[in-house]
Amino acid sequence: MTWCVVGSFEDQLRAFQVKTERKMDMAARKVALEIFTRVILKSPVDTGRFRGNWQVGIGSVPNGTLELDDATGVATISAAAARLAGVTAGNIIYLANNLPYARRLEEGYSQQAPAGMVALTVQEFQLVVKKIGIELSVQ
C-alpha cells in the first residue's frame, strides 16, 4: 500500500512539473508577443516598410531586410506569432529591424514616434509581465 502512495505522489509531482513548464512556456510566448506587438504598432508609418521589417529571431538576431509593406502591422504581428509558437521558457528571443534608418527612427527622427518605439515599450515590460502573470494564474 505504501508503494501506491509514493507512486501516486511521484505522479502528482510529475504532473505539477509538466503543468508548470507549460505555463512558463506560454508566459514566455505571450510576453514576447505582447512586447513585439507594442513595438510594431508604435512604429511610424509612411509606406509601411518599416513596420513590415520587424523580424523575430529565436537564438540569433535575424539578418537582412524584407520587401514587405505592412502599414497596419497585422501581417508582421502574425509572422511574429507564428515564429513564437515554438518558444519555450529560457529561449533567447530577438526582435530586429534591419532597415538602415531604424536607429534614427528609434532616436526620434519621426514626428509619429518622437520618443521611439523600443524604449517606450521597454518601460512597459513589467506591466506586461504582471498582466500576463495574472491571466495565467486564473487559468
C-alpha positions in Angstrom: 0.0 0.0 0.0 2.8 2.4 0.8 4.3 2.0 -2.7 1.0 3.1 -4.3 1.0 6.3 -2.2 4.7 7.0 -3.1 3.9 6.3 -6.8 0.9 8.5 -6.6 2.9 11.3 -5.0 5.6 11.0 -7.7 2.9 11.1 -10.4 1.4 14.2 -8.8 4.8 15.9 -8.7 5.5 15.0 -12.4 2.1 16.3 -13.4 2.8 19.5 -11.5 6.2 19.9 -13.2 4.7 19.4 -16.6 1.9 21.9 -15.9 4.3 24.5 -14.6 6.6 24.1 -17.6 3.7 24.5 -19.9 2.6 27.7 -18.1 6.2 29.1 -18.2 6.4 28.4 -21.9 3.1 30.0 -22.5 4.1 33.0 -20.4 7.3 33.4 -22.5 5.3 33.3 -25.7 2.6 35.7 -24.5 5.0 38.2 -23.1 7.2 38.2 -26.2 4.2 38.6 -28.5 2.7 41.4 -26.4 6.0 43.3 -26.3 6.6 42.8 -30.0 3.1 43.9 -30.9 3.5 47.1 -28.9 6.8 47.9 -30.7 5.3 47.2 -34.1 2.2 49.3 -33.5 4.3 52.2 -32.1 6.4 52.2 -35.3 5.8 55.1 -37.6 4.2 54.5 -40.9 4.9 56.1 -44.2 4.8 53.3 -46.8 4.6 50.5 -44.1 8.0 49.2 -45.0 9.5 50.0 -41.6 6.6 48.3 -39.8 6.8 45.3 -42.1 10.5 44.8 -41.4 10.3 43.8 -37.7 11.6 40.3 -37.6 11.7 37.7 -34.8 14.7 35.5 -34.2 15.0 32.6 -31.7 18.5 32.2 -30.5 20.0 34.6 -33.1 19.4 38.0 -34.5 17.6 38.0 -37.9 19.7 39.2 -40.8 18.6 41.2 -43.9 15.5 43.2 -44.7 12.1 42.2 -46.1 10.3 43.6 -49.1 7.1 43.9 -47.2 4.9 47.0 -46.8 2.6 46.4 -43.8 1.0 49.7 -42.8 -1.4 48.1 -40.4 1.2 45.8 -38.8 -1.2 42.8 -39.0 1.0 40.7 -41.3 4.1 41.4 -39.2 2.4 40.6 -35.9 1.0 37.4 -37.4 4.5 36.4 -38.6 5.8 37.1 -35.1 3.1 35.0 -33.5 3.9 32.1 -35.9 7.6 32.4 -35.1 7.0 32.5 -31.4 4.7 29.4 -31.4 7.5 27.0 -30.6 9.3 29.2 -28.0 9.9 27.7 -24.6 10.9 29.4 -21.4 14.6 30.1 -21.5 14.9 30.7 -25.2 16.6 33.9 -26.2 14.2 35.9 -28.4 15.2 38.8 -30.6 13.1 41.5 -32.4 15.1 43.3 -35.0 14.5 45.8 -37.7 17.5 45.9 -40.1 16.5 48.8 -42.3 19.3 51.4 -42.4 17.1 54.1 -40.9 15.7 52.0 -38.0 18.1 53.6 -35.4 17.2 57.1 -36.5 13.5 56.3 -36.1 14.1 54.8 -32.6 16.0 58.0 -31.7 13.0 60.2 -32.5 13.5 61.2 -36.2 9.8 60.7 -37.0 7.2 63.0 -35.6 4.9 60.0 -35.5 7.2 58.4 -32.9 9.3 61.2 -31.4 10.2 59.0 -28.3 10.9 55.9 -30.4 9.2 52.6 -30.1 11.5 50.1 -28.3 12.5 52.4 -25.4 8.8 53.2 -24.7 7.9 49.6 -24.8 10.7 48.5 -22.5 9.3 50.9 -19.9 6.0 48.9 -20.2 7.7 45.5 -19.7 6.9 45.0 -16.0 3.3 45.9 -16.6 3.0 43.4 -19.4 4.6 40.6 -17.4 2.3 41.3 -14.4 -0.8 41.4 -16.7 0.1 38.1 -18.3 1.0 36.5 -15.0 -2.4 37.4 -13.7 -4.1 36.0 -16.8 -2.2 32.7 -16.5 -2.8 32.4 -12.7 -6.6 32.3 -13.3 -6.4 29.5 -15.9 
